[in-house]
Amino acid sequence: MKSTVFTVALIFSIGALGSLSFAADHLVRFDGGIGVVPVSSSAAPVNDNGTFQNVNRNDVRGVAPAGQPWVIARLKADIGFDGTIRVQGEGLLLSGGNNIGTAGNATVFATLFCDDIEHSSNLAGVPLEANGDFIIDDLLTPLPPAPCSNPVLLIRTANGGRWFAAGIPKD
């Protein structure tokens, strides 16, 4: 009986240590993504043509949104303590406007915010594939602090820095 209890305790201990070392390999992780909705709120139409007054942009940490709504099917990102970042995105596509359902020939980069400080991958970015897939494998500059408080990950356009998608933090 003592041997069985010891074995079970040992298995749980090894599992706990393994998960701690796995968690310690990354500063921040994101699993899932949210596409941009450019406007967060607006007042009633001013005239018959539907023009709105007092439109509030959906800025995040001071970054303006893309001009059209976008969707993202899947996003995973791992940020290491050494500033390495790997982002895998799938299906980042326009969900409005005349180019709906396309990647809009966009090029993207990633920005991690720790509190309100930006840490970005190469601003030249990587091009979206026709289906909206992309991989960013880079280093963030400046190096993010450890711990990273209030992390926010934005996928941004290399042409102007507006945001297309945001990551969902993973515990």
ChimeraX commands (.cxc) that place a marker at each C-alpha (Angstrom):
marker #1 position 0.00,0.00,0.00 radius 0.5
marker #1 position 2.79,2.42,0.95 radius 0.5
marker #1 position 4.53,1.61,-2.32 radius 0.5
marker #1 position 1.39,2.44,-4.34 radius 0.5
marker #1 position 0.88,5.75,-2.51 radius 0.5
marker #1 position 4.55,6.62,-3.03 radius 0.5
marker #1 position 4.33,5.79,-6.75 radius 0.5
marker #1 position 1.20,7.90,-7.22 radius 0.5
marker #1 position 2.78,10.81,-5.32 radius 0.5
marker #1 position 5.93,10.51,-7.42 radius 0.5
marker #1 position 3.95,10.56,-10.68 radius 0.5
marker #1 position 2.03,13.69,-9.60 radius 0.5
marker #1 position 5.28,15.38,-8.50 radius 0.5
marker #1 position 7.00,14.67,-11.81 radius 0.5
marker #1 position 3.94,15.93,-13.70 radius 0.5
marker #1 position 3.86,19.12,-11.65 radius 0.5
marker #1 position 7.59,19.74,-12.16 radius 0.5
marker #1 position 7.24,19.07,-15.88 radius 0.5
marker #1 position 4.43,21.60,-16.24 radius 0.5
marker #1 position 6.39,24.17,-14.22 radius 0.5
marker #1 position 9.44,23.82,-16.45 radius 0.5
marker #1 position 7.21,24.02,-19.54 radius 0.5
marker #1 position 5.58,27.22,-18.25 radius 0.5
marker #1 position 8.97,28.68,-17.37 radius 0.5
marker #1 position 10.09,28.37,-21.02 radius 0.5
marker #1 position 7.79,31.18,-22.11 radius 0.5
marker #1 position 7.22,34.71,-20.94 radius 0.5
marker #1 position 3.71,34.90,-22.45 radius 0.5
marker #1 position 1.49,32.68,-24.60 radius 0.5
marker #1 position -1.58,33.41,-26.67 radius 0.5
marker #1 position -4.04,30.84,-27.97 radius 0.5
marker #1 position -6.88,32.12,-30.13 radius 0.5
marker #1 position -7.44,35.39,-31.91 radius 0.5
marker #1 position -9.95,38.18,-32.28 radius 0.5
marker #1 position -10.39,40.06,-35.56 radius 0.5
marker #1 position -10.70,43.83,-35.54 radius 0.5
marker #1 position -13.99,45.72,-35.56 radius 0.5
marker #1 position -12.82,49.26,-36.44 radius 0.5
marker #1 position -15.57,51.18,-34.65 radius 0.5
marker #1 position -16.42,50.62,-30.99 radius 0.5
marker #1 position -19.47,52.93,-30.87 radius 0.5
marker #1 position -21.15,55.81,-32.64 radius 0.5
marker #1 position -24.02,58.24,-32.30 radius 0.5
marker #1 position -27.23,58.18,-34.31 radius 0.5
marker #1 position -27.00,59.02,-38.05 radius 0.5
marker #1 position -26.69,62.71,-38.76 radius 0.5
marker #1 position -28.50,62.65,-42.10 radius 0.5
marker #1 position -30.33,60.35,-44.51 radius 0.5
marker #1 position -27.17,59.05,-46.17 radius 0.5
marker #1 position -26.18,57.25,-42.95 radius 0.5
marker #1 position -23.25,59.47,-41.99 radius 0.5
marker #1 position -22.49,59.09,-38.28 radius 0.5
marker #1 position -21.18,61.69,-35.90 radius 0.5
marker #1 position -19.02,60.98,-32.86 radius 0.5
marker #1 position -17.62,57.70,-34.18 radius 0.5
marker #1 position -15.27,56.09,-31.64 radius 0.5
marker #1 position -12.42,54.09,-33.16 radius 0.5
marker #1 position -11.57,50.79,-31.55 radius 0.5
marker #1 position -8.05,51.83,-30.50 radius 0.5
marker #1 position -6.07,49.35,-28.38 radius 0.5
marker #1 position -3.17,50.66,-26.29 radius 0.5
marker #1 position -3.09,53.73,-28.52 radius 0.5
marker #1 position -2.95,51.73,-31.79 radius 0.5
marker #1 position -5.63,52.59,-34.36 radius 0.5
marker #1 position -7.64,49.78,-35.96 radius 0.5
marker #1 position -7.59,48.77,-39.62 radius 0.5
marker #1 position -10.11,50.65,-41.73 radius 0.5
marker #1 position -12.26,47.56,-42.43 radius 0.5
marker #1 position -13.27,44.65,-40.18 radius 0.5
marker #1 position -11.05,41.55,-40.28 radius 0.5
marker #1 position -11.49,37.98,-38.99 radius 0.5
marker #1 position -8.91,35.43,-37.93 radius 0.5
marker #1 position -9.61,31.70,-37.81 radius 0.5
marker #1 position -6.72,30.68,-35.55 radius 0.5
marker #1 position -3.79,32.29,-33.76 radius 0.5
marker #1 position -1.09,30.84,-31.52 radius 0.5
marker #1 position 1.86,32.81,-30.18 radius 0.5
marker #1 position 4.74,32.02,-27.84 radius 0.5
marker #1 position 7.04,34.74,-26.51 radius 0.5
marker #1 position 10.26,33.69,-24.80 radius 0.5
marker #1 position 12.12,35.44,-22.00 radius 0.5
marker #1 position 14.88,36.18,-24.53 radius 0.5
marker #1 position 12.44,38.14,-26.73 radius 0.5
marker #1 position 11.90,35.40,-29.30 radius 0.5
marker #1 position 8.41,35.42,-30.76 radius 0.5
marker #1 position 6.70,32.82,-32.89 radius 0.5
marker #1 position 3.20,33.56,-34.14 radius 0.5
marker #1 position 1.18,31.21,-36.33 radius 0.5
marker #1 position -1.96,32.73,-37.79 radius 0.5
marker #1 position -4.58,31.21,-40.04 radius 0.5
marker #1 position -7.35,32.86,-42.01 radius 0.5
marker #1 position -6.63,36.54,-41.36 radius 0.5
marker #1 position -9.06,37.93,-43.94 radius 0.5
marker #1 position -11.11,41.03,-44.62 radius 0.5
marker #1 position -14.70,40.64,-43.41 radius 0.5
marker #1 position -16.02,43.82,-45.02 radius 0.5
marker #1 position -15.55,46.14,-47.99 radius 0.5
marker #1 position -15.05,45.37,-51.67 radius 0.5
marker #1 position -12.16,42.95,-50.99 radius 0.5
marker #1 position -14.13,40.86,-48.47 radius 0.5
marker #1 position -12.78,37.32,-48.06 radius 0.5
marker #1 position -9.27,38.19,-49.22 radius 0.5
marker #1 position -5.99,38.89,-47.46 radius 0.5
marker #1 position -5.90,42.31,-49.11 radius 0.5
marker #1 position -2.20,41.90,-50.09 radius 0.5
marker #1 position -1.37,42.82,-46.48 radius 0.5
marker #1 position 1.96,42.42,-44.72 radius 0.5
marker #1 position 1.88,42.04,-40.92 radius 0.5
marker #1 position 4.09,42.24,-37.84 radius 0.5
marker #1 position 3.43,41.54,-34.16 radius 0.5
marker #1 position 3.51,43.87,-31.16 radius 0.5
marker #1 position 3.49,42.66,-27.56 radius 0.5
marker #1 position 2.44,45.25,-25.01 radius 0.5
marker #1 position 3.59,44.81,-21.43 radius 0.5
marker #1 position 1.50,47.42,-19.66 radius 0.5
marker #1 position 1.65,50.22,-22.26 radius 0.5
marker #1 position 5.18,49.59,-23.59 radius 0.5
marker #1 position 5.47,48.26,-27.17 radius 0.5
marker #1 position 7.79,45.38,-28.08 radius 0.5
marker #1 position 7.59,44.61,-31.81 radius 0.5
marker #1 position 8.86,42.11,-34.33 radius 0.5
marker #1 position 10.50,43.41,-37.50 radius 0.5
marker #1 position 8.32,46.29,-38.74 radius 0.5
marker #1 position 8.84,45.17,-42.37 radius 0.5
marker #1 position 6.58,42.25,-41.49 radius 0.5
marker #1 position 5.67,39.09,-43.34 radius 0.5
marker #1 position 3.17,38.88,-46.23 radius 0.5
marker #1 position -0.16,37.17,-45.67 radius 0.5
marker #1 position -0.74,34.18,-47.92 radius 0.5
marker #1 position -3.83,34.36,-50.15 radius 0.5
marker #1 position -5.79,32.37,-47.54 radius 0.5
marker #1 position -4.68,34.72,-44.74 radius 0.5
marker #1 position -2.12,32.36,-43.18 radius 0.5
marker #1 position 1.20,33.70,-41.83 radius 0.5
marker #1 position 4.12,32.84,-39.57 radius 0.5
marker #1 position 6.17,35.40,-37.67 radius 0.5
marker #1 position 9.43,33.97,-36.29 radius 0.5
marker #1 position 11.48,36.86,-34.97 radius 0.5
marker #1 position 12.87,38.81,-31.99 radius 0.5
marker #1 position 10.99,41.55,-30.19 radius 0.5
marker #1 position 12.62,44.93,-29.71 radius 0.5
marker #1 position 13.05,46.25,-27.19 radius 0.5
marker #1 position 13.33,43.13,-25.05 radius 0.5
marker #1 position 10.12,42.71,-22.99 radius 0.5
marker #1 position 10.38,42.71,-19.19 radius 0.5
marker #1 position 9.83,39.66,-17.03 radius 0.5
marker #1 position 7.17,39.49,-15.85 radius 0.5
marker #1 position 5.12,41.07,-18.63 radius 0.5
marker #1 position 2.22,42.80,-16.86 radius 0.5
marker #1 position -1.15,43.12,-18.63 radius 0.5
marker #1 position 0.04,41.48,-21.88 radius 0.5
marker #1 position -1.70,42.34,-25.14 radius 0.5
marker #1 position -0.63,40.96,-28.52 radius 0.5
marker #1 position -1.62,42.82,-31.67 radius 0.5
marker #1 position -1.11,41.72,-35.27 radius 0.5
marker #1 position -0.52,44.93,-37.21 radius 0.5
marker #1 position -0.12,46.09,-40.78 radius 0.5
marker #1 position 3.40,46.88,-41.92 radius 0.5
marker #1 position 1.83,49.72,-43.90 radius 0.5
marker #1 position 0.89,52.16,-41.15 radius 0.5
marker #1 position 0.90,50.00,-38.03 radius 0.5
marker #1 position -2.88,49.66,-37.62 radius 0.5
marker #1 position -4.08,46.49,-35.88 radius 0.5
marker #1 position -5.90,43.61,-37.65 radius 0.5
marker #1 position -6.15,41.01,-34.90 radius 0.5
marker #1 position -5.41,40.46,-31.22 radius 0.5
marker #1 position -4.27,37.36,-29.36 radius 0.5
marker #1 position -6.17,35.75,-26.49 radius 0.5
marker #1 position -3.81,35.26,-23.50 radius 0.5
marker #1 position -3.30,31.65,-22.44 radius 0.5
marker #1 position -2.93,30.87,-18.74 radius 0.5
marker link #1:1,2 radius 0.2
marker link #1:2,3 radius 0.2
marker link #1:3,4 radius 0.2
marker link #1:4,5 radius 0.2
marker link #1:5,6 radius 0.2
marker link #1:6,7 radius 0.2
marker link #1:7,8 radius 0.2
marker link #1:8,9 radius 0.2
marker link #1:9,10 radius 0.2
marker link #1:10,11 radius 0.2
marker link #1:11,12 radius 0.2
marker link #1:12,13 radius 0.2
marker link #1:13,14 radius 0.2
marker link #1:14,15 radius 0.2
marker link #1:15,16 radius 0.2
marker link #1:16,17 radius 0.2
marker link #1:17,18 radius 0.2
marker link #1:18,19 radius 0.2
marker link #1:19,20 radius 0.2
marker link #1:20,21 radius 0.2
marker link #1:21,22 radius 0.2
marker link #1:22,23 radius 0.2
marker link #1:23,24 radius 0.2
marker link #1:24,25 radius 0.2
marker link #1:25,26 radius 0.2
marker link #1:26,27 radius 0.2
marker link #1:27,28 radius 0.2
marker link #1:28,29 radius 0.2
marker link #1:29,30 radius 0.2
marker link #1:30,31 radius 0.2
marker link #1:31,32 radius 0.2
marker link #1:32,33 radius 0.2
marker link #1:33,34 radius 0.2
marker link #1:34,35 radius 0.2
marker link #1:35,36 radius 0.2
marker link #1:36,37 radius 0.2
marker link #1:37,38 radius 0.2
marker link #1:38,39 radius 0.2
marker link #1:39,40 radius 0.2
marker link #1:40,41 radius 0.2
marker link #1:41,42 radius 0.2
marker link #1:42,43 radius 0.2
marker link #1:43,44 radius 0.2
marker link #1:44,45 radius 0.2
marker link #1:45,46 radius 0.2
marker link #1:46,47 radius 0.2
marker link #1:47,48 radius 0.2
marker link #1:48,49 radius 0.2
marker link #1:49,50 radius 0.2
marker link #1:50,51 radius 0.2
marker link #1:51,52 radius 0.2
marker link #1:52,53 radius 0.2
marker link #1:53,54 radius 0.2
marker link #1:54,55 radius 0.2
marker link #1:55,56 radius 0.2
marker link #1:56,57 radius 0.2
marker link #1:57,58 radius 0.2
marker link #1:58,59 radius 0.2
marker link #1:59,60 radius 0.2
marker link #1:60,61 radius 0.2
marker link #1:61,62 radius 0.2
marker link #1:62,63 radius 0.2
marker link #1:63,64 radius 0.2
marker link #1:64,65 radius 0.2
marker link #1:65,66 radius 0.2
marker link #1:66,67 radius 0.2
marker link #1:67,68 radius 0.2
marker link #1:68,69 radius 0.2
marker link #1:69,70 radius 0.2
marker link #1:70,71 radius 0.2
marker link #1:71,72 radius 0.2
marker link #1:72,73 radius 0.2
marker link #1:73,74 radius 0.2
marker link #1:74,75 radius 0.2
marker link #1:75,76 radius 0.2
marker link #1:76,77 radius 0.2
marker link #1:77,78 radius 0.2
marker link #1:78,79 radius 0.2
marker link #1:79,80 radius 0.2
marker link #1:80,81 radius 0.2
marker link #1:81,82 radius 0.2
marker link #1:82,83 radius 0.2
marker link #1:83,84 radius 0.2
marker link #1:84,85 radius 0.2
marker link #1:85,86 radius 0.2
marker link #1:86,87 radius 0.2
marker link #1:87,88 radius 0.2
marker link #1:88,89 radius 0.2
marker link #1:89,90 radius 0.2
marker link #1:90,91 radius 0.2
marker link #1:91,92 radius 0.2
marker link #1:92,93 radius 0.2
marker link #1:93,94 radius 0.2
marker link #1:94,95 radius 0.2
marker link #1:95,96 radius 0.2
marker link #1:96,97 radius 0.2
marker link #1:97,98 radius 0.2
marker link #1:98,99 radius 0.2
marker link #1:99,100 radius 0.2
marker link #1:100,101 radius 0.2
marker link #1:101,102 radius 0.2
marker link #1:102,103 radius 0.2
marker link #1:103,104 radius 0.2
marker link #1:104,105 radius 0.2
marker link #1:105,106 radius 0.2
marker link #1:106,107 radius 0.2
marker link #1:107,108 radius 0.2
marker link #1:108,109 radius 0.2
marker link #1:109,110 radius 0.2
marker link #1:110,111 radius 0.2
marker link #1:111,112 radius 0.2
marker link #1:112,113 radius 0.2
marker link #1:113,114 radius 0.2
marker link #1:114,115 radius 0.2
marker link #1:115,116 radius 0.2
marker link #1:116,117 radius 0.2
marker link #1:117,118 radius 0.2
marker link #1:118,119 radius 0.2
marker link #1:119,120 radius 0.2
marker link #1:120,121 radius 0.2
marker link #1:121,122 radius 0.2
marker link #1:122,123 radius 0.2
marker link #1:123,124 radius 0.2
marker link #1:124,125 radius 0.2
marker link #1:125,126 radius 0.2
marker link #1:126,127 radius 0.2
marker link #1:127,128 radius 0.2
marker link #1:128,129 radius 0.2
marker link #1:129,130 radius 0.2
marker link #1:130,131 radius 0.2
marker link #1:131,132 radius 0.2
marker link #1:132,133 radius 0.2
marker link #1:133,134 radius 0.2
marker link #1:134,135 radius 0.2
marker link #1:135,136 radius 0.2
marker link #1:136,137 radius 0.2
marker link #1:137,138 radius 0.2
marker link #1:138,139 radius 0.2
marker link #1:139,140 radius 0.2
marker link #1:140,141 radius 0.2
marker link #1:141,142 radius 0.2
marker link #1:142,143 radius 0.2
marker link #1:143,144 radius 0.2
marker link #1:144,145 radius 0.2
marker link #1:145,146 radius 0.2
marker link #1:146,147 radius 0.2
marker link #1:147,148 radius 0.2
marker link #1:148,149 radius 0.2
marker link #1:149,150 radius 0.2
marker link #1:150,151 radius 0.2
marker link #1:151,152 radius 0.2
marker link #1:152,153 radius 0.2
marker link #1:153,154 radius 0.2
marker link #1:154,155 radius 0.2
marker link #1:155,156 radius 0.2
marker link #1:156,157 radius 0.2
marker link #1:157,158 radius 0.2
marker link #1:158,159 radius 0.2
marker link #1:159,160 radius 0.2
marker link #1:160,161 radius 0.2
marker link #1:161,162 radius 0.2
marker link #1:162,163 radius 0.2
marker link #1:163,164 radius 0.2
marker link #1:164,165 radius 0.2
marker link #1:165,166 radius 0.2
marker link #1:166,167 radius 0.2
marker link #1:167,168 radius 0.2
marker link #1:168,169 radius 0.2
marker link #1:169,170 radius 0.2
marker link #1:170,171 radius 0.2
view
